[in-house]
């Protein structure tokens, strides 16, 4: 099911939850929004959007904020598609190295 904005509820909920957790960590560490934005190398408006759970923020900006908060250990968790090593190896063996566009039938 999708919302009015066209994003699945589960995606919106996850973004809002992530933004709230980032805000909580920032405040617990007594870091101001402008200071965190500067350390992360992003604009204040981008940080505000991250903390609000905006779906339009680039993933690189989110990772920079996590890094600036000292949460880079979460990168591995975010980057994994799954923890099943056998499945990952099976997928790697069956997925083509490159994907080319299909030729249109004339």
N, C-alpha and C positions, 0 to 999 in steps of 0.2 A: 504494500500500500504506500502511496506517495502523498506528500503534503501538497499544499497549494503551490509552493515554490518548485515542486518537481523533484525534490530530494526525498529518498526513503526516510521514514521516521527514524529508523535505526542509525542512519548516518547523521542526521541532525542531532539525535540524542548523544551520540558518541562525541561529536564536535563540541557540543555544549558542555559535556562532562569534562573533556580534555581542557577546555578553556577555563572552567571553574577550578580544576586541579592546578593548572598553571598559575592562576591568580592566587590560590591558596598558598602554594609554595612561595611565590614571590612575596606575599605579605608576611608569611611566617619568617622569611629571611630578612624582613625589614628593608626590602628593595623597592624603590619607587618605580612607577611605570616609565617615566622618562629615562631613569638610569638603566633599567633592564633593556629598553629599546636601544639605547646607545651601545650597551655592551654587546647586544645581539646584532648590531649593525643594521637595524631596521627602523622604520619610522614609527612614531608613537601611534599613529592611526592604525598601522598594521598590528601592533601589539594589542591595541584595544579590540580590533576585529578578532584576533586570536582568542582573547579572554572572553569574548562574547560568543565564540563558537561559529564564526562566519565561515561558510563553506567555500568562499572564494579566495582564501588566503593560500599562498603557495606553500607547499610542504617544506621547502627549504627554509622559509621564514620560521615555521613552527620548530624545525630541528635546531635552528640557531637559538631560539628562545630556550629550548630544552638544554642546549649546551651552555648557554649563559647562566642558567640556573644550576649547572652542575649535574644535570640529569642525562648525560650522554650515555649512561649505561642502558637507557631505555631504547636507544637506536636499534640494537639487535632485535629486541622484542618487536618493534614496529616493522622492521625490515623482513622478518620471517613470514613466509606464506603459511607455514605450518612446521611443527616440530618433528614430523614423521620423516626421518632420513630416507627410508626406503621409497616412500612416495616421491620425495624430491628427486632422488636418483632416477626413478622410473620416468618421471616427467621430463627430466633433462635428456634422457635417451630417446624419448618419443617426440620431442618438440623440435621442429626444424630450426636450423641456424638462422635462416632469414625467411622473411615472409614477403612475397611479391604480390602486387595487386593483380587481380584476375583480369584476363583479357576479356573485353566485351565481345559478345557474339554479334556478328554482322549479318 
